[in-house]
Amino acid sequence: MLMGSVSDLDEWNSWSSSSDAAVPRLTFRDKVYQMAQQKGDKGILPFLESIGLSLSSAMHVARYLSSQPLPALIPKVKYVREIFFSNSADGGHLGRVARRMMMNLSIPVDEDLQQTLSFFEKIQARRGGLDSLGAGDASFRHLIESFPRLLLLPVESHVKPMVEFLEDIGIPRGKLRNVFLLFPPILFLDIEKDIKPRLWVYEKENKRDNDLGRMLVKYPWMLSTGIQANYVEILSFFDKEKVPKAAFNRAIKSWPHLLGCSTVKLKLMVDQFGELGIKNKKLGQVIATSPQLLVQKPPEFLQVVDFLKDLGLDEETVGRMLARCPEIFATNIEKTLKKKLEFLYGIGVTKSHLPRVVKKYPEVFVCDIDKALRPRLNYLTKIGLSSRDVAFMVRRFSPLLGYSIEEVLRPKVDFLVKTMEKPISDVVDYPRYFSYSLEKKIEPRYRALKGRNQQCSLKDMLGKNDEEFAAQFMGVGRILVPPS
């Protein structure tokens, strides 16, 4: 039995080749000798030391495992390690997620969350900090120290059914480790008595397939009893604010970190939105689009508001911008907003024109300069427009900056030049041409005019409503006055 256990241990150490260099490698003879010296705990203590636990930690964990025979413990340790550390190269992603979860937590924590936070603290204290959460033997060592009961769980009757259940609700096998490492206590929950009832609290509001699985991957703390109680309070809070339930549910699915925010903290931001006229249904639209705004600090939000006001926009306009493009208010002023201003100044938009440009197309602040804005402007210059022409067009009709080259600009340019046989310079006088549907408006009106051998400007052709167009060019609706 002893020789067999040591052989298993050799296999474990061979599989666990990435263990810390500081942990000394023992020869087979040394292992046999040490295990023989540990008859009192059947070799468990030296085994725990061999996987990186200090003597004091190993003694603490061994007390939990006194009933476990070593031959059964070794494969269990291997299996637990595999499901928690199946991919050691996550680039610090799990650490960033853990920090975000902690940063947005503003409610009292229950026992399970307290244990999870203690586990994170141990990881944070080691070299590499939380960026090493999902990698290396040291993280595994802290996991076992924090949750020694993991090694008491029966693999076949508990752990594997848990894995299968989580996969069944839409969590990919490669994402299971995210859930387990960010909330290890989930493995101690009973599927029927604990997990299913807790998931049902969310399921009755989110009925689409795999919604719960995606939410669990983003925020496994949603199974905490403390988070569940807070969810009920949040629902009540937004109901009193007359936010449509569908909008709030969409916000939770997109940003489940909201579940860890106290209603006191949420109210601070809701009040800020209210001062800009964003309430009730509009509030629902904002949080459904950019739920992360709710976890901002009011001073951060007000910095963006003041920045926009300094551009010459009044409070009412800023409120409309928040309703239309809330993503702006979650951006960094130095890294994003000011760079977009520099880009606009660089293409010829003056400070006097800036309020109009931003008011008509606030999305410019969240467009990528190199992937979206600059290529669109380059296309317009390549088809024969000067930089001055393009700047003039942007000043008159800034939504031009948001149109796709392949889906909007190129087809309408081709129709203008090849079919209508008009010069490309016509769009300089009327850049709004690009805003109309080619199939539903531009082509039908062109065909109608051509059928009557009539010519007109793009503005006269497209800028009138159907009745005005028919009256002017089709002879419909005209009052025929008999000659006197």
N, C-alpha and C positions, 0 to 999 in steps of 0.2 A: 504493500500500500504506500509506504514512504517513498520507494523508488519511483513508483508510478506518479505520485504527486509531484516529485521533483522533475520528472520528464515532462509533465504537463506544464510546469513552471518554465522549463527551458523553451517549450514551444511558445508560451505567452511572451517571454522576453524576446524571442526571435521575431514574433509578429509585431511587438511593440518596439521597433527598432529606433523610433524617434524620441526615446525617453531622454531626460536631462543628462547632459554629460557629467554633471556633478554627482549623479548616483553611481556608486562603484559597481562594476560588473563582478559577479561572483562566479568562481569555477563550479562545475557540477559537484565536485567533492565538498567544496565549502557549503554549498546549498544543502547537500545531504546531511552534513554535520550540524548545520544550524537548525535544520528542521528536526533532527533527532534530539537536539537540545530543547526543543519546544514541545515536548510531548503533552504538556499541560493544555495547550490550545490547539493541538493537532496540526501544527505548522502554519496556522493562520497568521500569526504575528510576523514571522519572517517574510511570508508572501506579501503582506501589506507593505512592509518596508521595501520589498523588491519592486513594487510599482510606484515608489516615490514618496510614500508617507514617512514622516519623521517617526521616531520611536514613540513619542508621546501621543501623536495622532493615531498611530497604528494601534497602540494599546486601547485608546478610546474607541476606535472603530471595532476592534476585535471583541469588545464586550457585547456589541450588538450581534456579532456573528458567531457567538460561542456554540450555537446549535448547528452551524453549517459545516459539513465535512469539506475538507480542502478540495478533493476531486470534483465536487459539485460547484464550489465557489469559483474556481479558476475559469471555466467556460462562461459562468454568469458574468464575471468581471469583463471578460472579453466581449460578450454580447452588449453589455451596457456601454462599454467604451465605443463600440461600433456605431450604435444608434446616436450617441452624443457627438462623436468626433469622426464621422465617416468621411468628412472632407475638411482637411486642416487648412486649406488655402482659401479663406473667404475674404482676404484683404482688409480685415478689420470691420467688415460689414455688421456683424452681430454686435460688436462693441458700440458702434454708432447707434444702432437700434436701441440697445440697452440704455445708453445715455439719454436718448430722446425720450424713452419711456419714463425714466426717472425725472427728467427735467419737467415733464408735463404732469407729473403726479402731485396733486395738491389736496389729497384727502387722507384721513387716517388709514393706516394699513392693517390688514388682518395678519394672522400668524403665517400663512403661506407666503404672503408678499414680504413679510419681515425676513423670513428665512431666505427668500430669493435675493433681497437687497443685501443681506449679510454675505451671501455667496458672491455677489458682484463686488462687494468691498474687498473680499479676499483677493479676487482677481485683479482689482484695481491697484492693490498694494504691491503686486509683483511687477517684475520688469516687463514692460510692454503694456501694462495696464489692461483696460477693458478691450483694447484692440486684439488681445490674444484670447478673448473669451472662447472662441470656437476652435482653438488650435493648441496642440501640445499637451504633453503629459502633465505639466504643472496644473493646467486647468482641470484636468481629470482628477488630479490629486485633491484639489480644493472642492471639487464636486462631491467626492466621496467623504471628505471631512465634514462638509455641510449637510449632506444627506446620506448618512451611512445606511439608512433603511432601504436605499435603492438595492443593496445587495441582499436584502431579505425577500424582495419581491420574487415570486415564482415566474420564471420566464414564459413557460408554455401556457399557463392558465391565466396570466395577468398581463405581462408586458407585451407579448405578441398580439393578444386580442386588442390591446390598446392601440398598437401600431396599425392593425387592420381597420379598426374603427375610424381612426383619424384619416386614413387613406380613403375610406368610404365616403367621408363627408367633404372630400375634395382637396386634401392636403397631399401634394406630391411627395413621394418617398424622399427626395432630396431636400425637402423643406421641413421634414419632421424634426431634424436636429435643431432648427431654429426655435420651434415650439418648446422642445424639451430643455434647451439650454437657457432660454429666456424665462421659463417658468417650470423648473424641475418638479415642483409639487404636483403637477398634473398627473404624474405617473402613480401617485398614491391615491388618486380619486377612483371611485367605482364608476364604471361606465353607466350602469343603469340607475344607480341611486344618486350620483353626483353630476356627471358630465351631461347626460341627456336632459335632465331637468333644467340645468343652468343654461344650456344651449337653447332650450325652448323659449326662454325669456326673450332671446333675440330673434329666434326663428319665427315667432308669430308676427314680427314686424318686417322680417327680411326673408321672403319666401323663395327667392330665386335659387336655382341649383348652384352649389359651391360657394354661395355668399359667406356662409359661416366658416368654411375652410379658409377662404381668403382672409377673413377677419382674424381668425386665430393665428395665422402665419404673421400678420402684421402686429397683432396685439394679444398674445396668449393670456395676458393678465385678465382678460374679459371673463375668465372662469373663476376668478377670485371672488369670494363672498363679499368683500368690501367693495369691489368694483361693481358687482351686481346691485348692491344696495344703492350705490351712487347713481347707477343707470336709471333707477326708478325716480330719483330726485331730479335728474336732468330732464327726463320725459315730462315731469310735472312743470318744471321751470319753463320749458319751451312751449308747453301747452298754454300757460298763462301769458306768454308773450305772443300768442296767436300765430305761431309759426306752423305752417302746414306739416303734418306728421311725415308726409312723403319726403319733404325737403330735409328734415332732421335725420331720417333714416338713411338717406343718401349720404349725408355728411358723416354719419357714424361708419358706414361701410367704407367710405373713402379714407377717413382719418379716425380710426377707433381709439386713438390716444385721447380723444375727448372724454372717453369714459372714466379716465382717471382725474378729470378736472372737477374741482368743486363748483357748485352753482354760484358761489360768491365770486370766484375768479371769472366765470363765464359772464356774469352780470356786468362786470367792469367793462368788458369789450362790447357787450350788447348795448350798454348805455352810450358808448362812444359812437357806435353806428347810428343810434337813435338821434344824436345831435346833428347828423348829416342827413336826416330824413329817411334812414333805412330802418323800417319797422315791419312787423307782421309778414305779409307775403314777400316783400322785398328782402327782408332779413333772411327768410327761408332760401331765397334764390342765392343770396351772397354766401351763406354757410354751406349750401349744397355744392357750390362751385369751388369755394376756397375755405374749407372748414378749419384749416390751420390758422386762419386769422383769429379764431376764437381763443387760441392759446397764446396769442401775442400779449405783450405787456402794453398797456395804454400809451406810455411815453414813446415806444417804438412806432406804434400806429400813428400817433400825432406828429411824429417827425416827417412821415411821408405826406400827411395832410398839409403840414406847413410848407413842405417843399413844393407841392403843387400850387398852393396859394401864392407862393413867391414867384411863380411863373406868370401870374396875372389871372389866375382862375378864381372865381368866387366860390363861396361855400356850397351853393346850390349845384354848381357844375361839378365840384369835387364829389358831392353826393351821388350825382348821376354817373360819374366815372366809377365810383365804388359799386354801384348797382350793376353796371355794364361789364366792368372788367376788374373784379375784386383781387385778381392775382397781383395787380400793381402794388397793392398795399402790403403784400408779403415779401416784396423785393428789397434788396439792399440799395440804399441811395447811392453810395460811392461806386459799387461794383456794377450796378445795373442802370439806375435811372440817369445818373450823370453821364454815363457813356452813351446812352441813347440821345441825350441832348447834344453831346459833342458831334454825334453822327448827323443829326438834323442840321446843326449849324454848318457842318462841313459840306453839306450838299446844297446850301444856299437858303435855308430857312432862317429868317432873321428873328430877333427877339420880339419884334412887333407882330410878326405873323404866328409866333409859336403858340399863343393861346388858342387860336382858331384851329391850327393843325392838331394839337393835342385833344381839343374838345371834340373834333370830328372823328378822330381815330386814336383813342387812348391806348388801344392795343399795341401801338408802336413801342410802348415801354416794355412789353414782354415778348417782342419779336427778336429772334436771333439776328444779329447784324450780318454775320458772315454767311449764314445759311439761308436767310430769307430776304432781308432788306437790301443788301448790296447787290445780290444777283438780280433782283427785280429791276433795280435802277440801271444796272449794266445792260440788261436786255433792252430797255427803252432807248439807251444811247446807241446800241448796236443796230437798231432798226432805222436810225437816221435822225433821232432827236438830239439836240445839243444838251449839255449839262444845264444850261440856263433854261431851256424849255422844260426839262424834267423838274427843276426846282420850282418853276412857275406852276406846273401841274400839281405838284405836291402841296404848294401853298393854297391852291384853289380847292383841291380835292384830295386830302390826305389819306382817305381809305384806299387810294391807289396803291399805297405801300403794302397792303395786305393781300393783294391778289396773286394767285398762283400763276406762274408763267405758262405752264402747259395747259392748265384747265381754264384759264380766263384770258390772259393777255395775248398769247400767241393766236388762238382761234379767232379772237375779235379783230386783231390786227390783220390777219390774213383775209378775213371777210371784208374789212374796210378797204384794203388796198386791191385785192384781187377780184372781188365780186362787185363791190360798190364803185371801184375805180376812183377812190378819193385819195388825196395826198395824206400821208401820215401826219402832216402838220395840223390836220383838222382836229386831232385829239388834244393838241395844246390848248386850243380855244375852248374845248369841251371835254375835259378828262373824265367827266361823269359818264361818258360813253361806255366805259368799261364796267359800270355798275349794272347795266341792263342785261337781261337774259338774251342771248343770241337767238335761241330757238323761239322764245315766246314774244319778243318785242322787236329786236333789231331787224331780223330777217323778214318777219311779216310786214312791218311798216315799209321796209325798203321795197318789197315786192309790190305793195299797194301803190307806192309812188311811181315805181317803174312802169306799172301797168297804165298809168295816166300820164306818162312822160313828164313827170314833175320833178324838179330839183329843189333841194332845200339844205340848210345847214344841219349838222348833227343835233344841235340844240332844238331846232324847230321840229325835227323828225322825232326826237325821243323825249323832249322835255315837257310835252303836253300830255294831258290825260287822254283817254280814248275819245271822249266826247269832243274835246277841243281839236284833236287831230282830225276826227271825222268831219267836223264842221269846216275846218280850214282847207283840207286837201281832198276830201271825198264828196263835198257838196251836200253832206247830210246835215239837216238841222238848220239850213239857211232859210231865212224868211224871204220869199220872193215878193218884192214890192212892184205892183204893176206901174208902168210908166204913166206919168201925169199927162 
